[in-house]
């Protein structure tokens, strides 16, 4: 059970990191367009 929970935590962290990076890219992209 601990192994399964560890995998869920790992995937949750990975997805959160991936989504966060994509959101940052979108924000920087929008700010870059506004600057141009």
Helices and strands as residue ranges (DSSP letters): H 2-35
